[in-house]
Amino acid sequence: APLTPEDVLAVTGGRAGGGTAETGEGLAAFIRRTLSEQAGENAFDQLMDHVGRLVIREALEITGGNRTRAARLLGLSRPTLLARIEKYGLKIGAQVS
């Protein structure tokens, strides 16, 4: 399934703000809010984790959950992908969640 505005809201805890996923305005508002609320508190790492989770989840969806193909698609080694799947708490089954 393609990435939807609901996916962004799920990962951002429903704080993505206004705008549309197509224009990225909602995500931009979320980034601005996160930076203003968490300045200097590992904001960059937290934002990258949110985005990383979405990207990996999408790659797994595209490849039907095949981790080797998803790693190849992302340009990651399989062990790196597996570590990030664990880090982000992604569950791989009939659907990636």
N, C-alpha and C positions, 0 to 999 in steps of 0.2 A: 504494500500500500504506500502511496506517496506521502511525503511529509505534509501535514495539515496544520492549520492554526491551532487546533486542539493539542497537537503534539508539542508545540512551543509552549502553550499554556501549562501542559502537564509537567514539563521539565522545569519551567520557571515558577512553578507553584501558583499559576494563575495570575502572575504579576506582569505580563508582557505589555500591558497598556493598550492604547488605541492603535489604529492603523490596520493594515492588512499584511498578511504573510507575503503576498506578492510584492509589495513595495518595501517590506522589511521595516516599516515604521514601528510596528509593535515591538519587534526585537530591539530596535534602536532605543525605544523608550525604556525597555527593560534594562538595557545596558547602562543608559544614563542613570536610571534610578539605582541600580546596583552600585555603580561607581560613586554616587553621591552618598549612599547609605553605608558603604563599606570601604571608603577610601583608606588605602594603606593596610587593609585587613585581608590580604591575599585575594583581592577582588579579581585580578587577572586570572589566577588559577581557578577560581570558582566559576567565572564566566566560561573559560575554556572547557572545564568539566561539563557544564551544561551543553555547550555546543558539541563537544566530543561524544557525549551520550547520544545526541540526536543523529550525528553522522554515522556512528557505528550501528545504531539501531536500523537506520535506513539501508546501510550496506548489507546487513544481515537479512533484511526483508527482501532486497533485490536478489540476493543469492539463495533465497529459500532457507536461510539458516546455515548454509554451508560456510563454516568458519575459514577454511582454506581459501575459498574463492573470495570471501569478503576481505580477508587480509590482502590478497593480491589486488583486489579492486581499490583498496585504500593505500596501497604501497607500504604496508606494514608487514613485519614478520608475523607468522602465526602465533608464536609465544607472546609477542607484544599485544596482538589483538586479544588473545585470551586473558592477559593481565588486565586489559582495559575493560573487557566484558565483566570480569570479576569486580574491578574497582567501581564500575557504574551500577553493579547489581542487576545487569540485564539477564533475563531468563529466556532461554531459547527452547521453543517447542513448536507447536503448530503456528504460533505467532510470537514475534519478539516483543517482550514487554519490559 
